[in-house]
Structure formats: C-alpha cells, structure tokens
C-alpha cells in the first residue's frame, strides 16, 4: 500500500499554468540585431517549422510531467507493508524438568497402556509451551546436575522441540532440585519483566544439589520470582507376580521418594502453588490452571514496515529533463553541421 505523507503538495500542480496566465507580457521595443545571411536561415528554418510545432507541444507536455513528478517526490510517497505482529513483552517463564533415572518408571496410564513419566511430561509439556506465545520461555533440565537447555526466548517452537528431545540420563541419575532453582534464579534475576515465573517438575527429592532447595527458594522469593512446583508420579502401581502372572503380584507406591512437603514449602515461600500429577490428565489440568494463574497477554503490538519511495519520481524527473534537453539541443547541432554543396554549385 502506498501512502502520501504530504498529499497537499499536489494542490500546487496548476501553479505553472497560473503563472503563465497571470504574468504581464513584455511591451518594450528593442532594436533588432542585424544578422547576415538572414535569407539562408529563413529557408533552413522553413523546412523545420512544421516539425517544431509538434515538438513544442511535446516539450510542453514533458515539462508538465516533470513538474508533476517533482511534486510527487515532495509529497513523500511511502510504501507500507502488511502488518507484522510482534511478540508481547509478557512474563519470563522458565521450566525446570526432572530427567533423573526415576523418570523412566512406567506408572502414567494413557488409555489402556502405561508410559514412562518423562514421556507424559514431554507430551503434555509440549502442548503447554505451544500456547505460551507472548512469553519468554526457557528450559532447564536437571538430574545430578542442572543445565540450561534453552535460554529465555520468544521462540516457543524451539523450546518445545528441546523438551520433546529430552532423554533420561543426559544430566545424570540423581536429583538436584536446589541447583535447578538456583540456575533459574540466575537466569531470571536480571530480566526486566514484571512477572518472573519458574515451573519446577520433579518426581523425587533433592539428592545431589550443592545448594539446598529451601535456600534457593528464599533467594527466589527476595527477587520476586514465583515458583510453581509439580510432583509427578502415581500413588500406587501393581507389580506383576511370578512369570508375569497374577500369582505373587503386589501393590507398591512408586512415588514414595517424592518430597511433597519440600515442594509445598518452596511454592509457599515464593508465592506459588504446589500441584500433584498422578496421571497425564491431572498434568493437563495443572497446566490449564497455570494458564489461569499466569495468563498470556492478549494485546499484541503490530508493526508495519515502511519504505520511502520519493527517489523514484525524482529519478524519473531527472531522466525526462535530460531527454528534453537533448531534444532541444539536436536542432542546434544540425545548424552547426557543415552542409555539403552539390557538384557544380556556386561557391
């Protein structure tokens, strides 16, 4: 779409015509210059008079066009592109996901089959991430050590892919909850966003951190970082009996190592909440609740690219001026060209 910044400039279009109509014609009489060879000049110009009448009209139209092109350049035509939606400057949200050895336990029921905890977390977590457009998202994976898989970014598709590719054992077999919180605090503390959030998902208790989880949570609270904790794992699971039969089967609690009290205290200290996900559907409900607690901003900034086009009519006016000047000079060049006298003519 073309937009004119100063369209009122086109009101000056009839100015040359008005100047010509309103200008007073000259009335003074001056002595004529006595020119030799006037008869030859008159004969030479007589043959070109008919062509000059047409060329005079063409030159006048060319001058008008140059004037209009100059006005178009002054009016500042600007090309405005399609609207581009910019990401919102929403909250900074880090996800810390446990990929320790215990996350391979198959106690998450999907339909009639059981899947591992990490598989359920990858699937449901990817859906949650895809809906967080407008927030800066980051991903921390932790086991024996915690490391940043993805820094804070608006590119939610990349964060989603990194979570889907997370494998058990990448960070070791133990659980470093305190180190994961400390790493998230380090990444979030310098961010200017008004709302900084950490979602911590684990199925166990801290066994490998250099920093105690509650100490890291207290630091997060002082910096205004809210932590939502999620405990993953079923409350009961049936282990098969002898040779996979029902003989000797027993019920066990696969989440016996889950430190619910610690996760609840971390959430309380930072102003967050603790959630319990015993199956994938509960995990889905938790993420829906988080969407309500930490809603995504809906008003998006819109940007339209702009490019000035004033140089185009200006270049056209210069090129047309050059052509008109060249056309006016061509008769003068023909007058200066020496004429070839026929044989036998008088000198």
N, C-alpha and C positions, 0 to 999 in steps of 0.2 A: 504494500500500500504506500502511495506517495502522499506526503503531507507538505504543505507550503507553510513555512514559518512566518513569512511576511507577505500574505496574499494581496494586501492593499497596494503593493507596489504596482500591480497591473492597472491601477487607476491612472497611471502616468502614460499609458500606451498612446493616447491621442495627442500627447504633448507636441511632437514634431509637426503634426498637421495644424494644430492651433497656432504654433509659432509661425508657420508659413502663411496662414491666413491673416493673422493679426499684424504681421510685420509690415511697416510702411515701405513702399517701393522707392527706389532711388530716383531723384528728379534732376540731379545736377548734370550738366552737359560739359563734357571734357573734350579737348581737342583729340581728334583721331590720329593715330600713328600712321605715317606714310610708309606703306610696305611695298617694296619692289616685288615684281613677279606676281602681282595680285591675281592676274588673269589665270596663271597656271594653278595657283592654289584653289581658285574658284572652280576650275574644271576638275581638279582632283577631288575636291570635296563634294562636287555634284553627284559623282558616282557612288559616294558612300552615304549620302543623306538619307536614302530610304532605309538602309540597314541601321543607321544611327537612331532613327525614330523608334524602331523596335527595341534596340539595345538600351535606349533611355528608359523605356518603361520597365524593362527587365532590371536595370540598375536601381530604379526607384523601389521596386518590389524587394530587391535584395537588401537595400538599406532599411526598409521597414522590418524585414525579417531579422536583421542584425539587432535592431533596436528591441524587438520583442525578445530575442534570445538574451540580450543583456538584462532586460527586466526579469526574465525567468531566473537568471543566475542570482540577481539581487534578492529575489523572493525566497531564496534558500530552500530549494526542494530537498526533502529528506525522505529516504526510504525507511519505513518502519516494518520490521519483520513480525512474524507470528509471536504470540505471547508465549513466554517460557516460564514455567512455574519453578520458582526457586525453593529449595528446601527450607523449612521453618527453622528458626533458631530455638528449638524446643529444649527438652531436658537432655542431660548427658546420662546415658544409661549403660552400665556395664553388667554383663552376665558372667558369673563365675560358676563353671560347671565342673563337677567332680568326675574324673575319668580314672579313678583308682581301681584296683583289682576287684573290689567288691561290686562294682557297677556291672559286672558280667553275669550276676545272678539272674536267672530267668524266673522272676516272680511277678511280672507285669502281664496281665492277661489281656489279649486283644482277640476278641471273638472267642473261638474255641482253642486257641493256641496261646502259648506263653512265650514272651520275648524278653530279652535282657533289659535291664534298667536303662542302660545307655542308649539302646535302640529307641525306647519310648521317649526318652529325653530329647534325642536328636529329632524325632518326628514332630513332637508337639512343640518343641522349642523353635523349630524352623518356621512353623506356622505363626507363632507369636512374633518372631523377628520380622517376618514379611509384612506385618500390619503396623510396624512402628515407623513408617515413613514420616519424616519431620523431626525425628530424634537422632542424636548422635549415638550410635551403638558401638560397643566394644565387647570383646570376648576374651575371657581368661579361662584357661584350662589348668586344672591342678590335680596332682596326685601326691607323690613325695615332694615334688617341687611345684611351684606355681609360675606360669609364664603367660605373657600376653600373646594370644593367637591373632587378635586383630585389635589395633588401636581404635579409639573413638572415631567414627566416620559416619557420613550420611549414606554410604554405600551399603544398604542393608542386604542386598543380594550377595555380596562377598562375605559378610558376617554369617549369613545363613548357610552358605556353602562350607565355610570353615567349620561350623558346628556339625554339619552333616558328615564331614570327613573325620571328625574326632574319633580316635581309636583308643581303647583301653591299653594302658601300659606306656603311652607316649611320655607321661610325666612320672612314671613310677607306680608302685603298687600301694603305697601308703596314702594318708590323707593329711594335707597341710591346709586346714581351713584358715588359720590365723595368717599364714603367708599370703593366701589368696585375697583376704580382706585388706592386708597391708599394701599389696600391689595395686588393688583397685583404688585405695585411698591416694596412692601416689599418682595415679593417672587422672583422678578426678579433682584433686585439691586445687589445681591451678586453672581449672576451667571457669569461664565467666558466667556460665548458665546459672539461672536462679534455682533450678531444681536438678540435683545430682542424686542418682539412684544406683544402688547395687542390688542385683538379684543373685543370691547365693543358693546353689542347688547341690545337695550332698546326700549321701546315704549312710554316713558313719559319724565318727568322732575324730577330733584332731589327734593325730599320732606322730606328726613329723614337722610341725611348724617351729621356726626359730622365734616367732612372736606369738604370744598367747592370743587366742581369738577374742577374748573379752577386752584385752588391752587395745587390740586393733580396732574393735568396735567403739571403744571410748574415744579414740582418736577420730574416727569417722564422725561420731556424734558432735565433737567440737568443731568440725569443719562443715557441718550441716549436710552430711551425706546420709540418706536413709538407706537402710538395708532390709530387704525382704528375704527371709530365709524359707527354703522349701526342703522338707525332709522326704526323701524318695524311698519307697520300698513297701512291700506288703507286710501285713501284721502276721499272717500265717501262710504256710506253704506245706503241701503234702509231699513227703519224700517216699518214693516207691520202695516196696519191700523186696524180698528175695527174688532175684532174676527179673525184676520189674513188675512183679505181681503185687496183689494187694496184701499178700501174706507178709507181715512184719512192717508194713508201711506206718509212718508216724507223722505227726504234725509238729512243725517247728516254727519259730519266729525268725524269719530271715533278717529282720530289722532290729535285732537285739542290740547291735552295736550303735544304733542311731542315738546321737546325743540330742534328744529333743529339748531337754532343759537348757542346754547351752545355746541352741539355735533360738529358742524363745527369748533368752536374755539378750542375745545380740540384737534381735529385732526390737525389743523393748528399749534398749539403750539408745538406739538411733531413730526411734520414731516410726519404725516399720512394723511389719506383721510377720508372724510365722504361719506357714501352711504345711499341711500333711498330704502327700500324694501317694496313696496306696495302689493306684492303678492309673492307666493313661487318661481315663475320663476325668478323674479328680485333678490330674495335672492340667487338663484343658480348662477346667473350671477355675483353677487357680490363676492361670494366665488371663482369663476373662475378667477375673476380679482385679488383677493388676492393671488391666486396661482401664478399669473404672477408677481405681485409686490414683493412677498416673496417666490421665488421658492425654492423647496426642492433640496438639493444637491444630485446629481445622483451618484457620485463616492463613492461606499461603501467599507469599509475596510473588508478584508477577512482574516479569521484566520483558520489555520489547527491545530487541536490538535496533539501533538507529545508525544510518549511514548517510552522510551528506552527499548530494548529487549535484551541487551547484557548479562543479567544474565541467560537467557535460555541456550545458548550454553555453558556457563561456568559451570552451574549446570550439564549439560549432560556430559561434560568432566570429572568433578569430580566423577560422578557416574560411568562412564566407567572405570576410573582409579582404583576405588575401586574394581570393578568386576575383572579386570585383575590381581590386586594384590592378591585377594582372590583365583583366579585360580592358580596363581604361587605358593601360599603357600600350596595348597592342597597336592601335591606330598611329600613335606617335612613332613607334618603331618602324611602321611601314612607311611613314613620311620621310624618315631619315635614311631608308634603304635606297641606294643609288639605282636610278632607272636605266634599263638597257635600251639604247637607241637602235631602231631598226636600221638595216643597211641602206645607205643612200640618203638617209635623212640629213637635214642641215644641222650643223653644229652651232 
